[in-house]
Amino acid sequence: MALEKNHLTRSCICTVQEWIDMDMGTIEENIVLGSADNPIVRQSTKNLIEAPEKCFKTTFLARLMIGISCGRTVYQALPVPKARRVLYLHGELSKPEIQERTRAAVNDMPGPFENIFQGKHLEAHLVDTKGQDVLRGLVEQFKPDDLALDAWQSFISGCDENSFADISQATKFCDALIQDYGVTLWIPIHLGKDRKRGARGHSSIAGWRDTKISLSRSGDAVEVKTEPRWAKPPLPFRLRFRDGTLWDDTGHSGFGGQTAHIRDLVEANGGRLSREQLSELLGKDNRDATRKAIVRAEKAGAIRPVNGVYVLEPKVVG
């Protein structure tokens, strides 16, 4: 029994040898955020953005999703390796608010913004069967790689968020969306009164998610902590709220692994290195691996090519 590449079925039971031999694609193909050295967010996972009220959850996620749709890194600690198709569904904002937030979020973005769709559908729901059909219909219509549901509480309205019976229906449906369509889920969720206990709702949510991104606000500054289930967590980083959106406020300290090493090499050599010089300094015998490492560093915003040489990407001032 073989599982076709990128094809997901409701049931997949194989021998151990078949699992070992199964073609799941390359690591690079399955990365949403991160690099082959450290895949922070993988395809077809559940990712929660946790924060108290008024801590810029939507502002953070909207800019990240636009960056993902353009293949552009907007938060240096969360590299975006390639462009993906995004559907962003709002549950709290009005149409004028969506427009205002969107205009702010695309600040400094190159566009075009044809790979991301957003809006709201009042009947979309994670528990109600009619609402589930609406969500399935939207996924089938827009065929996203990434689906944002903002916020969790809006898409389980009318249910008891502390009831396992209700919440398990929502999480099971989310799992079905992933299984049937291969989407990666992004869900902002409010913290409870006791912030140490994490997200509001039943405790099963903590065990269900893959990556948790926590935001804590102090004035116009936001600290971001990322907790992947399987990868090495990047260092916490700070963002600054300005002009209606969030800007990286950490310089390049968020880079890690080979990308950080490549940037350090360029910086140590006067901020300018040709590809040949950089390849020689990296000392890799595998030319293809060297090329991929340099490409990842460029896409992550650590370096950029100018007139045949690589220079340091200037810091985005926020």
C-alpha positions in Angstrom: 0.0 0.0 0.0 1.7 3.2 -1.1 0.6 6.7 -0.2 0.9 9.1 -3.2 2.9 12.2 -2.6 0.9 15.1 -1.2 -2.2 13.0 -1.2 -4.0 12.7 2.2 -6.7 10.1 2.9 -8.9 9.6 5.9 -7.4 6.2 6.6 -3.7 5.3 6.2 -2.5 2.1 7.9 0.7 0.7 6.6 3.4 -1.7 7.6 6.5 -0.2 9.3 8.5 -0.8 6.2 6.0 1.0 4.1 6.2 4.0 6.5 10.0 3.9 6.2 9.9 3.9 2.4 7.0 6.3 2.0 7.7 9.5 -0.1 6.6 12.4 2.0 8.5 15.0 0.0 11.7 16.8 1.0 12.0 18.7 4.3 12.3 22.0 2.3 8.9 21.3 0.5 7.2 20.9 3.9 8.5 23.9 5.7 6.2 26.9 6.3 8.5 28.8 8.7 12.1 28.1 9.3 14.8 26.3 7.4 16.0 22.8 6.6 18.3 23.1 9.6 15.4 24.1 11.9 11.8 23.7 10.5 9.9 25.7 13.0 6.4 25.3 11.4 5.7 22.4 9.1 2.9 22.0 6.6 -0.4 20.5 7.8 0.1 21.5 11.4 -2.0 23.4 14.0 -0.5 26.6 15.2 -1.9 28.7 18.0 -1.2 32.4 18.7 -1.9 33.0 22.4 -2.1 36.3 24.1 -4.4 38.3 26.4 -7.0 40.7 24.9 -5.6 43.7 23.0 -2.1 42.3 22.6 -1.9 42.5 18.8 -2.8 38.9 17.9 -4.6 39.8 14.7 -2.0 42.5 13.9 0.8 39.9 14.3 -0.9 37.2 12.3 -2.2 39.4 9.5 1.3 40.6 8.7 2.8 37.2 9.0 0.2 35.7 6.7 0.7 38.4 4.1 4.4 37.7 4.3 3.9 34.0 3.8 1.6 34.7 0.8 4.4 36.8 -0.8 7.3 34.5 0.2 8.7 37.3 2.3 10.2 37.2 5.8 8.6 39.9 8.0 9.8 38.7 11.4 13.5 37.8 11.2 13.3 34.9 13.7 10.5 33.3 11.6 12.0 32.9 8.1 9.6 32.4 5.2 11.2 30.1 2.6 8.6 30.3 -0.1 5.3 31.9 -1.1 2.1 30.0 -0.2 -1.6 30.5 -0.8 -3.5 31.9 2.2 -7.1 32.2 3.3 -7.7 34.4 6.3 -11.1 34.3 7.9 -12.0 36.9 10.5 -14.6 36.3 13.2 -14.3 39.6 15.2 -13.5 42.5 12.9 -16.1 44.5 10.8 -15.5 45.1 7.1 -14.1 48.7 7.7 -11.8 47.3 10.4 -10.5 44.5 8.1 -9.7 47.1 5.4 -7.9 49.4 7.9 -5.9 46.5 9.3 -5.0 45.2 5.9 -3.8 48.6 4.6 -1.5 48.8 7.6 -0.3 45.2 7.4 1.0 45.6 3.8 3.2 48.5 4.8 6.7 48.0 3.2 5.5 44.8 1.4 6.3 44.4 -2.3 3.1 42.8 -3.4 1.2 41.9 -5.5 -1.2 40.5 -3.0 -3.0 38.0 -5.2 -2.0 35.0 -3.2 -4.0 35.8 -0.1 -7.8 36.0 0.4 -9.5 37.3 3.5 -12.9 38.2 4.8 -15.6 36.8 7.0 -18.5 34.4 6.7 -21.0 34.7 9.6 -22.1 31.0 9.2 -18.6 29.5 9.4 -18.3 27.4 12.5 -16.0 24.6 13.8 -18.8 22.7 15.7 -22.1 23.3 14.0 -22.5 21.0 11.1 -23.8 23.7 8.7 -20.9 25.9 9.7 -18.5 23.1 9.1 -19.9 22.7 5.6 -19.4 26.4 5.0 -15.7 26.1 6.0 -15.3 23.1 3.8 -16.8 25.0 0.9 -14.5 28.0 1.4 -11.4 25.7 1.5 -12.6 24.0 -1.6 -13.3 27.3 -3.3 -10.0 29.1 -2.5 -7.7 26.1 -2.1 -5.4 27.6 0.5 -2.1 26.1 1.7 -2.6 28.1 5.0 -5.9 28.8 6.7 -6.2 31.4 9.5 -9.3 31.3 11.8 -9.3 34.5 13.8 -10.1 34.0 16.6 -10.8 30.5 18.0 -13.6 31.7 20.3 -15.4 33.3 17.3 -15.6 30.0 15.5 -17.0 28.0 18.4 -19.6 30.6 19.5 -22.5 29.1 21.3 -20.5 26.2 22.6 -19.0 25.7 26.1 -15.3 26.3 25.6 -14.6 24.4 28.8 -16.5 21.3 27.7 -14.4 18.5 26.2 -17.5 17.3 24.3 -17.8 20.6 22.5 -14.1 21.4 22.1 -13.2 17.8 20.9 -15.7 18.3 18.0 -13.9 21.5 17.0 -10.4 20.0 17.2 -11.6 16.8 15.4 -13.0 19.0 12.6 -9.8 20.9 12.3 -7.9 17.6 12.1 -10.3 16.6 9.3 -9.6 19.8 7.3 -5.9 19.1 7.6 -6.3 15.4 6.6 -8.7 16.1 3.7 -7.1 19.3 2.3 -3.5 19.4 3.6 -4.0 22.9 5.0 -1.8 24.4 7.7 -3.9 26.1 10.5 -3.2 29.4 12.2 -5.6 30.2 15.1 -5.3 33.2 17.5 -6.8 32.2 20.9 -7.4 34.4 24.0 -5.7 33.6 27.3 -7.8 33.0 30.4 -7.9 35.1 33.5 -5.1 33.0 35.0 -2.5 33.6 32.2 -0.1 30.9 33.7 -2.7 28.3 32.6 -2.5 29.3 29.0 -5.4 29.6 26.5 -9.0 29.8 27.5 -11.0 26.7 27.2 -10.5 23.0 27.8 -7.0 21.8 28.7 -7.0 19.4 25.8 -6.2 22.3 23.5 -2.7 22.5 24.9 -1.9 18.9 23.9 -3.6 19.2 20.6 -1.7 22.1 19.1 1.7 21.8 17.3 3.3 25.2 17.6 2.4 27.8 20.2 3.3 31.5 19.6 2.9 33.6 22.7 2.6 37.4 22.6 3.1 39.7 25.7 2.6 43.4 25.4 4.2 46.3 27.2 3.0 49.6 25.7 3.8 49.6 22.0 6.3 46.7 22.3 5.4 43.0 21.9 7.6 40.1 23.0 7.2 37.0 20.9 8.0 33.5 22.2 7.7 30.5 19.8 7.4 27.0 21.1 7.5 24.4 18.3 6.6 20.9 19.2 9.5 19.3 17.3 12.0 22.0 16.3 14.5 24.0 18.3 12.6 27.2 19.5 14.0 30.4 18.1 15.2 33.1 20.5 12.4 35.3 21.9 12.2 38.5 19.8 10.5 41.9 20.1 8.2 43.8 17.8 7.2 47.4 17.9 3.7 48.7 17.0 3.9 51.6 14.5 1.7 52.9 11.7 -1.0 50.3 12.5 1.2 47.2 12.3 4.1 45.4 13.9 7.8 45.9 13.0 10.8 43.8 13.9 12.6 45.5 16.8 15.4 43.0 17.3 18.0 43.7 14.6 19.2 40.3 13.3 19.6 38.5 16.6 16.7 36.3 15.7 18.6 34.5 12.9 19.8 31.0 13.8 21.8 28.1 12.4 23.5 28.3 9.0 21.7 31.6 8.2 23.2 33.3 11.2 26.6 31.9 10.3 26.4 33.2 6.7 25.4 36.7 7.9 28.3 36.7 10.4 30.7 35.8 7.5 29.5 38.7 5.4 29.6 41.1 8.3 33.2 39.9 9.3 34.4 40.7 5.7 33.4 44.3 5.5 29.8 43.6 4.7 30.5 42.5 1.1 31.2 39.0 -0.3 30.8 37.4 -3.7 29.1 34.1 -4.0 32.4 32.4 -4.7 34.0 34.0 -1.6 31.1 33.0 0.5 31.0 29.5 -0.8 34.8 29.1 0.0 34.3 30.4 3.5 31.5 28.1 4.2 33.8 25.2 3.3 31.1 22.9 2.1 32.1 20.1 -0.3 28.5 19.8 -1.6 27.9 22.7 -4.0 24.2 22.2 -4.0 24.1 22.3 -0.2 26.1 25.6 -0.3 23.8 27.1 -2.9 20.7 26.2 -0.9 22.2 27.6 2.4 22.9 30.9 0.6 19.4 31.0 -0.9 17.8 30.4 2.5 19.9 33.2 4.1 18.8 35.5 1.3 15.1 34.6 1.6 15.3 35.0 5.4 16.4 38.6 4.9 19.9 38.1 6.4 21.8 39.1 3.2 20.9 40.4 -0.2 22.6 40.5 -3.6 23.7 43.8 -5.0 25.8 44.1 -8.2 27.2 40.6 -8.0 28.0 40.6 -4.3 26.2 39.8 -1.1 25.7 42.6 1.4 23.9 42.8 4.8 20.2 43.3 4.6 19.5 46.6 6.5 17.6 46.4 9.7 13.9 47.4 9.4 13.4 50.3 11.8 10.3 50.1 13.8 
